[in-house]
Amino acid sequence: MEQGLEFLAEARERTGLSIVTEVVSPEHAPLVARYADAANVFGAPEAIARKYRILEEHCAAVGRDFDEIERTTLQSVAISPDGGHGTETAAQIVNHFGELGDAGAQHIIFSVRSVHDPSILELVGRDVIPQLRHL
């Protein structure tokens, strides 16, 4: 992994492109602390908070300001008006995203299940996206 990040660091020097990588395990944190411009993590708020704390410790160990690393998380959303059948309501999703922000995520990237259904996209556009601006 380190050799790949070294190649990406060279490419960053030549092109100005950022290095975005994920923190899959604590063993990756020292490399991410040294090389990454952005770190993506997965999981519930408690899990991502723990991963960001580990990354922050490794940043301190290499003398890097933790706030230099953009922190993202990838999430999946299953939404319906009533939150039934394994889905969540818009309010539940907004609350969950707020918890992810409280856990340290600066950007939330999310996929929407059943995206082929226009009513789902309308629900996200009407009841989720506008509320996220207030977080």
C-alpha positions in Angstrom: 0.0 0.0 0.0 2.8 2.4 0.8 4.4 2.1 -2.6 1.0 2.9 -4.2 0.6 6.0 -2.0 4.2 7.1 -2.9 3.3 6.9 -6.6 0.2 8.9 -5.9 2.2 11.5 -3.9 4.5 11.9 -7.0 1.4 12.3 -9.2 0.1 14.9 -6.8 3.4 16.9 -7.0 3.1 16.9 -10.9 -0.6 17.5 -11.3 -2.0 19.0 -8.1 -4.6 16.2 -7.8 -5.5 15.2 -4.3 -5.0 11.8 -2.8 -8.2 10.3 -1.5 -8.1 7.0 0.2 -10.0 5.0 2.7 -9.1 3.9 6.2 -10.1 0.2 6.2 -8.1 -0.8 9.3 -6.0 0.8 12.0 -2.9 -0.5 10.2 -3.6 1.9 7.4 -3.8 5.0 9.6 0.0 5.8 9.7 0.1 5.8 5.9 -3.0 7.8 5.5 -1.6 10.3 8.0 1.5 10.7 6.0 0.1 10.8 2.4 -3.6 11.4 2.1 -5.4 14.7 1.4 -8.7 13.1 2.2 -9.7 10.0 4.1 -12.9 8.1 3.6 -14.3 5.7 6.3 -17.3 3.5 6.5 -19.6 2.6 9.4 -22.0 4.0 12.0 -21.2 7.3 13.8 -19.4 5.5 16.7 -17.2 3.5 14.3 -16.2 6.5 12.2 -15.5 8.6 15.3 -13.1 5.8 16.5 -11.4 5.7 13.1 -11.0 9.4 13.0 -9.5 9.4 16.5 -7.0 6.7 15.4 -6.1 8.8 12.4 -5.7 11.9 14.5 -3.3 10.1 16.8 -1.2 9.0 13.8 -1.2 12.5 12.4 0.2 13.8 15.7 2.9 11.1 15.6 4.1 12.2 12.2 3.7 15.9 13.0 0.8 16.6 10.7 -2.2 18.7 11.5 -5.2 16.4 11.5 -7.4 19.2 10.0 -5.3 19.1 6.8 -7.1 15.8 6.0 -10.6 16.1 4.5 -12.8 13.5 6.3 -15.5 11.8 4.3 -17.8 8.8 4.8 -19.7 6.7 2.3 -23.2 5.7 3.4 -26.2 3.9 1.8 -29.8 5.3 2.2 -33.0 3.3 1.9 -35.8 5.9 2.3 -39.6 5.8 2.2 -42.3 8.2 3.5 -43.2 6.0 6.5 -39.9 4.2 7.2 -41.4 0.8 6.7 -39.9 -2.4 5.3 -36.3 -1.8 6.2 -36.2 1.9 5.2 -35.8 5.1 7.1 -37.9 8.3 7.0 -36.3 11.5 5.7 -36.1 12.8 9.3 -34.3 9.6 10.4 -31.8 10.0 7.6 -31.2 13.7 8.4 -30.6 12.8 12.1 -28.2 10.0 11.1 -26.2 12.3 8.9 -26.1 14.9 11.7 -24.7 12.2 14.0 -22.1 11.4 11.3 -21.1 15.1 11.2 -20.9 15.1 15.0 -18.6 12.1 14.7 -16.2 14.1 12.5 -17.3 13.6 8.9 -17.0 16.7 6.9 -18.6 15.3 3.8 -21.1 12.5 3.4 -21.3 10.6 0.2 -24.4 8.5 -0.1 -26.0 6.1 -2.5 -29.8 5.8 -2.7 -31.5 2.4 -2.9 -34.3 2.2 -5.4 -32.9 5.3 -7.2 -34.7 4.2 -10.3 -38.0 5.2 -8.6 -38.7 8.9 -9.3 -40.7 9.2 -6.1 -37.6 8.2 -4.1 -35.6 10.9 -5.7 -38.4 13.4 -5.1 -38.4 12.4 -1.4 -34.7 12.9 -1.1 -34.7 16.1 -3.0 -37.7 17.6 -1.1 -37.2 16.2 2.5 -33.5 15.3 2.9 -31.3 17.6 0.9 -32.8 21.0 2.1 -32.4 19.8 5.8 -28.8 18.9 5.3 -27.9 22.5 4.7 -28.7 23.3 8.3 -26.4 20.7 9.8 
